[in-house]
């Protein structure tokens, strides 16, 4: 499949290490939370800013809980 991004559009993919991260109460970060974070990233944000927003939100959610899995996030943005 081919994906043609229009100017200003982007693509974000991540491993389950993001959505399946747990906090100290054993609640899961979840895909819905990831989507909510992405909805609130300003439209003009760079790919790096998008990745940073997800990692900052995950770290805040985990609040020092042990990481059980690695997390990979890839963001592409067409200028």
DSSP file (Angstrom, degrees, kcal/mol; ACC not computed):
  #  RESIDUE AA STRUCTURE BP1 BP2  ACC     N-H-->O    O-->H-N    N-H-->O    O-->H-N    TCO  KAPPA ALPHA  PHI   PSI    X-CA   Y-CA   Z-CA
    1    1 A X              0   0    0      0, 0.0     2,-0.4     0, 0.0     0, 0.0   0.000 360.0 360.0 360.0 147.3    0.0    0.0    0.0
    2    2 A X        -     0   0    0      2,-0.0     2,-0.6     0, 0.0     0, 0.0  -0.919 360.0-157.1-113.4 136.4    1.1    3.5   -0.7
    3    3 A X        -     0   0    0     -2,-0.4     2,-0.7     2,-0.0     0, 0.0  -0.961   4.0-165.9-115.1 119.0    0.4    6.4    1.6
    4    4 A X        -     0   0    0     -2,-0.6     2,-0.4     0, 0.0    -2,-0.0  -0.899   9.8-157.8-106.1 108.5    0.5    9.9    0.0
    5    5 A X        -     0   0    0     -2,-0.7     2,-0.2     4,-0.1     3,-0.1  -0.695   8.4-140.2 -86.5 134.6    0.6   12.6    2.7
    6    6 A X    >   -     0   0    0     -2,-0.4     3,-2.6     1,-0.2    72,-0.3  -0.525  46.2 -69.9 -83.7 159.5   -0.6   16.0    1.8
    7    7 A X  T 3  S+     0   0    0      1,-0.3    72,-0.2    -2,-0.2    -1,-0.2  -0.253 125.5  17.7 -51.7 130.3    1.4   19.1    3.1
    8    8 A X  T 3  S+     0   0    0     70,-2.8    -1,-0.3     1,-0.3     2,-0.1   0.221 100.5 115.8  90.5 -13.6    0.9   19.3    6.8
    9    9 A X    <   -     0   0    0     -3,-2.6    69,-2.8    68,-0.1    -1,-0.3  -0.459  41.9-176.7 -85.1 161.2   -0.4   15.8    7.2
   10   10 A X  E     -A   77   0A   0     67,-0.2     2,-0.4    -2,-0.1    67,-0.2  -0.907  21.6-135.4-148.5 175.7    1.5   13.2    9.2
   11   11 A X  E     -A   76   0A   0     65,-2.4    65,-2.9    -2,-0.3     2,-0.4  -0.999  14.0-168.1-138.6 133.9    1.6    9.6   10.3
   12   12 A X  E     +A   75   0A   0     -2,-0.4     2,-0.3    63,-0.2    63,-0.2  -0.993   9.0 174.1-125.5 128.0    2.3    8.2   13.8
   13   13 A X  E     +A   74   0A   0     61,-2.6    61,-3.1    -2,-0.4     2,-0.3  -0.970   5.6 175.6-128.4 147.7    3.0    4.6   14.6
   14   14 A X  E     -A   73   0A   0     -2,-0.3    59,-0.2    59,-0.2     2,-0.1  -0.983  27.6-113.0-149.2 158.3    4.1    3.1   17.9
   15   15 A X    >>  -     0   0    0     57,-2.2     3,-1.9    -2,-0.3     4,-0.8  -0.391  41.9 -99.6 -85.2 168.4    4.8   -0.2   19.5
   16   16 A X  H 3> S+     0   0    0      1,-0.3     4,-2.7     2,-0.2    55,-0.1   0.612 112.1  83.1 -66.1 -10.5    2.6   -1.7   22.3
   17   17 A X  H 34 S+     0   0    0     53,-0.3    -1,-0.3     2,-0.2    52,-0.2   0.768  94.7  45.9 -63.2 -24.1    5.2   -0.5   24.8
   18   18 A X  H X4 S+     0   0    0     -3,-1.9     3,-1.2    54,-0.2    11,-0.2   0.955 119.7  35.0 -79.4 -58.3    3.4    2.9   24.6
   19   19 A X  H 3< S+     0   0    0     -4,-0.8    11,-3.1     1,-0.3    -2,-0.2   0.757 119.3  50.7 -71.8 -25.1   -0.2    1.8   24.8
   20   20 A X  T 3< S+     0   0    0     -4,-2.7    -1,-0.3     9,-0.2     2,-0.2   0.203  78.9 124.8-100.4  16.5    0.4   -1.1   27.2
   21   21 A X    <   -     0   0    0     -3,-1.2     8,-2.9    -5,-0.1     2,-0.3  -0.499  49.5-146.2 -71.6 145.4    2.4    0.9   29.8
   22   22 A X  B     -B   28   0B   0     44,-0.3     6,-0.2     6,-0.2     2,-0.1  -0.846   3.5-140.9-115.8 149.9    1.1    0.7   33.3
   23   23 A X    >   -     0   0    0      4,-2.0     3,-1.9    -2,-0.3    39,-0.2  -0.344  46.7 -84.3 -92.3-175.6    1.0    3.2   36.2
   24   24 A X  T 3  S+     0   0    0     38,-0.3    38,-0.1     1,-0.3    39,-0.0   0.736 131.1  55.0 -64.6 -22.2    1.5    2.2   39.9
   25   25 A X  T 3  S-     0   0    0      2,-0.1    -1,-0.3    40,-0.0     3,-0.1   0.315 119.4-110.5 -92.3   8.0   -2.1    1.2   40.2
   26   26 A X    <   +     0   0    0     -3,-1.9     2,-0.4     1,-0.3    -2,-0.1   0.762  68.6 147.6  67.1  28.4   -1.8   -1.2   37.2
   27   27 A X        -     0   0    0      1,-0.0    -4,-2.0     3,-0.0    -1,-0.3  -0.756  46.9-121.3 -89.7 142.9   -3.9    0.9   35.0
   28   28 A X  B     -B   22   0B   0     -2,-0.4    -6,-0.2    -6,-0.2    -8,-0.1  -0.614   2.7-136.0 -89.0 142.2   -3.0    0.8   31.3
   29   29 A X     >  -     0   0    0     -8,-2.9     4,-0.5    -2,-0.3    -9,-0.2   0.950  49.7-169.8 -58.1 -51.3   -2.0    3.9   29.3
   30   30 A X  H  >  -     0   0    0    -11,-3.1     4,-1.5    -9,-0.2   -10,-0.1   0.314  36.6 -90.0  80.9 156.0   -4.2    2.6   26.4
   31   31 A X  H  > S+     0   0    0      2,-0.2     4,-2.5     1,-0.2     5,-0.2   0.843 121.6  59.5 -69.3 -35.6   -4.7    3.6   22.8
   32   32 A X  H  > S+     0   0    0      1,-0.2     4,-2.2     2,-0.2    -1,-0.2   0.909 105.5  48.6 -61.7 -41.4   -7.5    6.0   23.7
   33   33 A X  H  X S+     0   0    0     -4,-0.5     4,-2.3     2,-0.2    -1,-0.2   0.905 110.3  51.6 -64.9 -41.6   -5.1    8.0   25.8
   34   34 A X  H  X S+     0   0    0     -4,-1.5     4,-2.3     1,-0.2    -2,-0.2   0.918 110.3  48.9 -60.9 -43.1   -2.5    8.1   23.0
   35   35 A X  H  X S+     0   0    0     -4,-2.5     4,-2.1     1,-0.2    -1,-0.2   0.881 109.2  52.4 -65.0 -38.1   -5.2    9.3   20.6
   36   36 A X  H  X S+     0   0    0     -4,-2.2     4,-1.1     2,-0.2    -1,-0.2   0.902 108.7  50.6 -63.7 -40.8   -6.3   12.0   23.0
   37   37 A X  H >< S+     0   0    0     -4,-2.3     3,-0.8     1,-0.2     4,-0.4   0.941 110.7  49.1 -60.2 -47.2   -2.7   13.2   23.4
   38   38 A X  H >< S+     0   0    0     -4,-2.3     3,-1.0     1,-0.2    -2,-0.2   0.856 105.3  57.9 -63.2 -35.4   -2.3   13.4   19.6
   39   39 A X  H 3< S+     0   0    0     -4,-2.1    -1,-0.2     1,-0.2    -2,-0.2   0.795 108.1  47.8 -63.3 -27.6   -5.6   15.3   19.3
   40   40 A X  T << S+     0   0    0     -4,-1.1     2,-0.4    -3,-0.8    -1,-0.2   0.394  81.8 109.0 -99.2   2.8   -4.1   18.1   21.5
   41   41 A X  S <  S-     0   0    0     -3,-1.0     9,-0.1    -4,-0.4     4,-0.1  -0.677  83.9-103.1 -76.0 128.7   -0.8   18.4   19.8
   42   42 A X    >   -     0   0    0     -2,-0.4     3,-2.1     1,-0.1    -1,-0.1  -0.201  26.9-118.3 -55.6 143.8   -0.8   21.8   18.0
   43   43 A X  T 3  S+     0   0    0      1,-0.3    -1,-0.1    -3,-0.0    -2,-0.1   0.802 110.8  52.6 -54.7 -36.7   -1.3   21.5   14.2
   44   44 A X  T 3  S+     0   0    0      2,-0.0    -1,-0.3     0, 0.0    -2,-0.1   0.319  81.6 130.4 -85.7   9.9    2.0   23.1   13.3
   45   45 A X    <   -     0   0    0     -3,-2.1     2,-0.1     1,-0.1    -4,-0.0  -0.283  56.3-122.4 -66.9 147.4    4.0   20.7   15.5
   46   46 A X     >  -     0   0    0      1,-0.1     4,-1.8    31,-0.0     5,-0.1  -0.329  28.6-103.5 -78.9 168.5    7.1   18.9   14.1
   47   47 A X  H  > S+     0   0    0      1,-0.2     4,-2.3     2,-0.2     5,-0.2   0.894 124.3  53.1 -59.3 -40.6    7.4   15.1   14.1
   48   48 A X  H  > S+     0   0    0      1,-0.2     4,-2.8     2,-0.2    -1,-0.2   0.899 106.9  51.2 -63.1 -41.0    9.8   15.4   17.0
   49   49 A X  H  > S+     0   0    0      2,-0.2     4,-2.1     1,-0.2    -1,-0.2   0.856 109.1  51.6 -65.6 -34.3    7.3   17.5   19.0
   50   50 A X  H  X S+     0   0    0     -4,-1.8     4,-1.7     2,-0.2    -2,-0.2   0.938 111.9  45.5 -66.2 -47.6    4.7   14.9   18.4
   51   51 A X  H  X S+     0   0    0     -4,-2.3     4,-2.3     1,-0.2    -2,-0.2   0.928 112.7  51.6 -60.7 -46.0    7.0   12.1   19.6
   52   52 A X  H  X S+     0   0    0     -4,-2.8     4,-3.0     1,-0.2     5,-0.3   0.897 105.7  55.2 -58.8 -41.8    8.0   14.2   22.6
   53   53 A X  H  X S+     0   0    0     -4,-2.1     4,-2.0     1,-0.2    -1,-0.2   0.898 109.9  46.4 -60.0 -41.2    4.3   14.8   23.5
   54   54 A X  H  X S+     0   0    0     -4,-1.7     4,-2.3     2,-0.2    -1,-0.2   0.919 114.7  46.0 -67.8 -43.6    3.6   11.0   23.6
   55   55 A X  H  X S+     0   0    0     -4,-2.3     4,-2.6     2,-0.2    -2,-0.2   0.902 112.7  49.8 -67.7 -40.2    6.7   10.2   25.7
   56   56 A X  H  X S+     0   0    0     -4,-3.0     4,-2.4    -5,-0.2    -1,-0.2   0.925 112.6  47.9 -62.8 -44.1    6.1   13.1   28.1
   57   57 A X  H  X S+     0   0    0     -4,-2.0     4,-2.3    -5,-0.3    -2,-0.2   0.897 112.1  49.4 -63.9 -40.4    2.5   11.9   28.6
   58   58 A X  H  X S+     0   0    0     -4,-2.3     4,-2.6     2,-0.2     5,-0.2   0.929 111.5  48.2 -65.4 -44.5    3.6    8.3   29.1
   59   59 A X  H  X S+     0   0    0     -4,-2.6     4,-1.9     1,-0.2     5,-0.4   0.913 112.7  48.3 -62.1 -43.1    6.2    9.3   31.7
   60   60 A X  H  < S+     0   0    0     -4,-2.4    -1,-0.2     1,-0.2    -2,-0.2   0.904 112.6  49.4 -63.4 -41.2    3.8   11.4   33.6
   61   61 A X  H  < S+     0   0    0     -4,-2.3    -2,-0.2     1,-0.2    -1,-0.2   0.918 112.2  46.8 -63.5 -44.5    1.2    8.6   33.5
   62   62 A X  H >< S-     0   0    0     -4,-2.6     3,-2.2   -39,-0.2   -38,-0.3   0.809  85.1-167.6 -71.1 -29.4    3.7    6.0   34.7
   63   63 A X  T 3< S-     0   0    0     -4,-1.9    -3,-0.1     1,-0.3    -4,-0.1   0.852  75.4 -36.9  42.9  49.8    4.9    8.4   37.5
   64   64 A X  T 3  S+     0   0    0     -5,-0.4    -1,-0.3     1,-0.3     3,-0.1   0.413  98.7 145.2  89.6  -2.6    7.9    6.2   38.4
   65   65 A X    <   -     0   0    0     -3,-2.2    -1,-0.3    -6,-0.2   -41,-0.1  -0.327  61.2 -88.7 -64.9 152.9    6.3    2.8   37.8
   66   66 A X        -     0   0    0      1,-0.1     2,-0.5   -43,-0.1   -44,-0.3  -0.359  37.3-123.1 -65.1 139.7    8.6    0.2   36.4
   67   67 A X        -     0   0    0      1,-0.1    -1,-0.1    -3,-0.1     3,-0.1  -0.747  25.5-176.0 -85.3 125.5    8.8   -0.1   32.6
   68   68 A X        +     0   0    0     -2,-0.5     2,-0.3     1,-0.1    -1,-0.1   0.607  66.1  22.0 -96.3 -14.6    7.8   -3.6   31.5
   69   69 A X  S    S-     0   0    0    -52,-0.2    -1,-0.1   -53,-0.0     2,-0.1  -0.976  82.0-101.2-149.9 156.6    8.5   -3.1   27.8
   70   70 A X        -     0   0    0     -2,-0.3     2,-0.4    -3,-0.1   -53,-0.3  -0.465  34.3-141.4 -77.2 157.3   10.4   -0.9   25.4
   71   71 A X        -     0   0    0    -54,-0.2     2,-0.4    -2,-0.1   -55,-0.1  -0.983  17.2-176.9-125.9 128.7    8.6    1.9   23.6
   72   72 A X        -     0   0    0     -2,-0.4   -57,-2.2     2,-0.0     2,-0.4  -0.992   1.9-178.5-125.4 131.7    9.2    3.0   20.0
   73   73 A X  E     -A   14   0A   0     -2,-0.4     2,-0.5   -59,-0.2   -59,-0.2  -0.998   4.0-171.5-130.0 131.9    7.3    5.9   18.4
   74   74 A X  E     -A   13   0A   0    -61,-3.1   -61,-2.6    -2,-0.4     2,-0.4  -0.990   4.4-176.7-123.4 125.6    7.8    7.0   14.8
   75   75 A X  E     -A   12   0A   0     -2,-0.5     2,-0.4   -63,-0.2   -63,-0.2  -0.985   3.6-171.6-123.2 133.0    6.2   10.2   13.5
   76   76 A X  E     -A   11   0A   0    -65,-2.9   -65,-2.4    -2,-0.4     2,-0.4  -0.963   5.9-177.2-119.1 139.3    6.4   11.4    9.9
   77   77 A X  E     -A   10   0A   0     -2,-0.4     2,-0.5   -67,-0.2   -67,-0.2  -0.990  20.1-140.3-141.1 129.7    5.2   14.8    8.8
   78   78 A X              0   0    0    -69,-2.8   -70,-2.8    -2,-0.4   -72,-0.0  -0.781 360.0 360.0 -90.2 127.3    5.1   16.3    5.4
   79   79 A X              0   0    0     -2,-0.5    -1,-0.1   -72,-0.2   -72,-0.1   0.453 360.0 360.0 -78.0 360.0    6.1   19.9    5.4
